[in-house]
Amino acid sequence: MRHKKSGKRLNRNSSHRKALMKNLTISLFNHETIKTTLPKAKELKPKIDKVITLGKKNNLQSKKNLFSRLQDKSSVDKLIKNLSQRYEKRKGGYSRII
């Protein structure tokens, strides 16, 4: 039984799933749009929203947390300098699945 288990498994083990989500997040920030399957996109959306919210704070601790999550300096810089200013007045719902 899967009681109290959150998220889809996507037919991958946990380390592969974690790497997949990190790579999708980095490519979404670099290209600002990606093409993927619907279950992957639905799993990615909450993670993206949390990362963008963290990037809007723009202090040293949030930068360190972003780098520990993404481990890509160019994505962190782009997120803090460009994307956080774009979503400055919103309180959530930054990403959209089409």
Beta strands, then each sheet from edge to edge (+ up, - down):
end
